[in-house]
Each structure stands twice: as structure tokens, then as C-alpha cells.
Amino acid sequence: MRRLLMALLATQLSGCFLADVFSSPDPHPPTPLGAFTAKFDIKPLWSQNVGDGLRYFFLPAVHDSDTFVAGGDGTVARLNTLTGATVWRQNVGTKLSAGVGADATTIAVASTDGQVIALDTDGKERWRTGVGGEVLSPPAVAEGLVVARTTDGRFIAFDAQSGKKKWSYQRPPQTLILRSAPGLVIDAGNVYAGLPGGRLIDIALANGGLRWETAVAIPKGTTELERVADVMGTPVLAGRQVCVATFQGRAGCFELSRGNALWTREISTPNGIGVDLHNAYVSDEKSDVIALSRLGGGSVWKNDKMTYRALTTPAALQNAVVVGDYQGFVHWLALDDGALIGRTATDGSAIVTQPVVAQAGGREVLLVQTVKGGIYAFATP
């Protein structure tokens, strides 16, 4: 089994132990990088550095022509997505555990001492408030609210301007969960989130009430480790669907309005799911990249040439599917058959969060963030 269950943290949070994604090396040797026929030359548009991410899961947030980034030492910066030019850069005075969430007016990060910090788009701190727990995923920012989730199962919404608490929603803590950064997404008055235990929920943004809940996977096995079936990554909204993937469970797409399953497939992934108009993409626990039809979940292709390279959640571009790996390489796969068509290096440190796809200046831009804090932007060939 992949490194996700190789060690348990000594820290106990509200009765939950977290299995560490940055744990001891995988017992399976990673596949060496082999020769391939490149279809295009990939070079970074630009690169920056925001400081070591430590043992946390930082990723960029993009809004219009701006990219907002954060690092573990408290650095938060606003960059031009096309050029990488620094609009502003500052330190919020405390170490960070999560970031970044952003919309047109508000930027949000979380600190290692359990605070959510909101800035305006000029980098001025607007407010900070404690949430009483660890936050590992970027706060979601939309529709005038900042919503954070803690590792002990709480969702807390704050007014984006004042920081006033608007509501909270509590889930019973699980005995054992993976130390990952399951995200949440806000859309049209709803908050969609995956949970430990293989559940997917829709929370009303206005008041924190539960609108629906559905099972993505059913925990199986006799031991606590065998029964870990957490929803991983951030739910992806695609048309009238919301798609997710789980560890030791299933991947699938569900009705956005009621949560009814449209299709599911048995699969285990330490990551989330990526989608485009036609397919859903998952890198499984062996780092095989799998394409499934969004229409019914049928197999489209599988790339098994990068096993145990600790691949990220795939990102779907206009002309390729992209994943990062544990050595900081970015791999580009063909949409039609999954063949490797491009590869480029970053700073040699792991990429553990999904590449981010942005539209800027009429072109598609891919952004990745490494554990060492490197921010790399690539233009789609």
C-alpha cells in the first residue's frame, strides 16, 4: 500500500489520529523516468518562490489575471499570472498551514496555531480569528463568506469583510483519518465537501444547514486501517455533476442537486479527481493515471508507466492531462490515449497538490507549487 498509511502521527486531535502523507518512503521503488517521444517543448513562462511549505499542502489560487500564493513561513504574495511579476508580497507574522483561497475582494489563509487570516487584494490584513483546530485545506472564499474546515470535522463560515462568525457545521470525528487536505467548493449558495468515511455533503451557504448527504464509498475491512475510506481532494463541479474520489473506495460523479449517484467505479486514490468535458481522471494508489468516461464511468485509457512516483491529482488542459510527482517533475499525457507527450523539471522537491489551470491574457496557463515553495507557470503548447 502506498506511503499514506506507513506511519501515524503522534499528535491526537479531538480523538482522531491522522495518517501522514509525508511519512516514511514507499516500500515500492518508484519507476525510473524512461525515454519517450516528446510532442512539444515545455518551458516555464516564469518561476517564483514563496518559501518552504513544510509539511503542508499549499497551492495557488487564481482570480482573473492574478495568482495568489502562500508559503509555510507566513509569506503571502500576489503575482501576475502571465508574467510572474510581484504585485505585492508580505508576511502575515505567523507560520501557515493552508492557503490560498481567493475571490475578487478577499484572500484567505490559515495558520499553524488555528487562525484564519483574511486580506484584501492589496495585501492589507482585514481580520484574523481562531477556529480552535488545525486547518489543512485552503479556506473557500465566495459570495461574501470565508469557509474553513478543521481536521476534527467542523466547517465554519465567516463574513468576508468583518470576520464575524456566521455559522458552523459539525461532523462526528473519525477514529482514523488521512493527513491530507480535503477541500471544499462553493457554488450558487452551496458548499460541497467530501468527508472521512466516504461521504459527500452539500451544506447551505446561507445558514450551514445540511441539504443532502450521499455515500461515495462504504468502509470495508476488519481493522481501522483497512476501513479508512476518506474522500480525497476537492470536489469538482462539472455541469450538473459533482465528482469525487476516495482512498480505498470509489471514484464517481453525482447529481449536483440531490446527490444521487450517476456512476461510481471501484478505485483507490490518495488524491482527488480531475475532469474535462468528456472524462474524469484519477491517479490511483500505485500512481497509474486512469481516464474514465464522464457519461458512465467506463474505462477510456490507463497510463501505468509512472508507478509509485507519488503522482498528484491530474489536471485537465485543453490538449493534455498533467500530473506532478515526488521529484518535482511535471508530466504531460495525451488526452486520447494517455501516452506521455511531455515532461519538465521544477526544483527537485515534491509536488503534492494538484496543478492549477488558469485562463489569463486569452491563453491557458498551468501553475504548480512544490514543497520547497517553488511556483512554476507553464503555457499550454
C-alpha positions, 0 to 999 in steps of 0.5 A: 500500500502506498506511503499514506498509511506507513506511519501515524502521527503522534499528535491526537486531535479531538480523538482522531489520529491522522495518517501522514502523507509525508511519512516514511518512503514507499516500500515500492521503488518508484519507476525510473523516468524512461525515454519517450517521444516528446510532442512539444517543448515545455518551458516555464513562462516564469518561476517564483518562490514563496518559501518552504511549505513544510509539511503542508499542502499549499497551492495557488489560487487564481482570480482573473489575471492574478495568482495568489500564493502562500508559503509555510513561513507566513509569506503571502504574495500576489503575482501576475499570472502571465508574467510572474511579476510581484504585485505585492508580497508580505508576511502575515507574522505567523507560520501557515498551514493552508492557503490560498483561497481567493475571490475578487475582494478577499484572500484567505489563509490559515495558520499553524496555531488555528487562525484564519487570516483574511486580506484584501487584494492589496495585501492589507490584513482585514481580520484574523480569528481562531477556529480552535483546530488545525486547518489543512485545506485552503479556506473557500472564499465566495459570495461574501463568506470565508469557509474553513474546515478543521481536521476534527470535522467542523466547517465554519463560515465567516463574513468576508469583510468583518470576520464575524462568525456566521455559522458552523457545521459539525461532523462526528470525528473519525477514529482514523483519518488521512493527513491530507487536505480535503477541500471544499467548493462553493457554488450558487449558495452551496458548499460541497465537501467530501468527508472521512468515511466516504461521504459527500455533503452539500451544506447551505451557504446561507445558514450551514444547514445540511441539504443532502448527504450521499455515500461515495464509498462504504468502509470495508475491512476488519481493522481501522486501517483497512476501513479508512475510506476518506474522500480525497481532494476537492470536489469538482463541479462539472455541469450538473455533476459533482465528482469525487474520489476516495482512498480505498473506495470509489471514484464517481460523479453525482447529481449536483442537486440531490446527490444521487449517484450517476456512476461510481467505479471501484478505485483507490486514490490518495488524491482527488479527481480531475475532469474535462468535458468528456472524462474524469481522471484519477491517479490511483494508489500505485500512481497509474493515471486512469481516464474514465468516461464522464457519461458512465464511468467506463474505462477510456485509457490507463497510463501505468508507466509512472508507478509509485512516483507519488503522482498528484491529482491530474489536471485537465488542459485543453490538449493534455492531462498533467500530473506532478510527482515526488521529484518535482517533475511535471508530466504531460499525457495525451488526452486520447490515449494517455501516452506521455507527450511531455515532461519538465523539471521544477526544483527537485522537491515534491509536488503534492497538490494538484496543478492549477489551470488558469485562463489569463491574457486569452491563453491557458496557463498551468501553475504548480507549487512544490514543497520547497515553495517553488511556483512554476507557470507553464503555457499550454503548447 
